[in-house]
Amino acid sequence: MSAPTMRCEVLSFVDARTGDAHLVTSDAVGSGCRAGRYVTVCGAVVVAASLTAAEKKYCRSCLGWQGAHARGEGLARAVDTARAGP
């Protein structure tokens, strides 16, 4: 019997400082609301840009996390995969 995997919602946030898009879990969104700083799935801390800001590029580590998570790997494994890089 395989271990259950945890699914979570993620949102794309554009960092106001770099213009790069990162993925942020719904839990991290709730935690960062007051300060306006959000911890992404790759571990970066972003300051959210305007909702209409276009991204320059997507964070490769966040995209790696998303791919691992979509394949049904557990959350911890998905984060480890993302931090290891491509």
Number of C-alpha atoms within 10 A of each C-alpha: 3 4 7 9 13 11 12 10 9 17 14 16 25 26 22 15 10 13 19 18 26 29 27 23 17 13 13 17 18 10 14 17 11 9 8 12 17 26 19 23 24 24 16 16 15 24 18 21 19 11 8 7 14 13 17 12 12 16 16 16 24 26 19 22 26 19 15 19 22 12 10 14 19 17 18 13 15 23 21 16 21 23 17 12 13 9
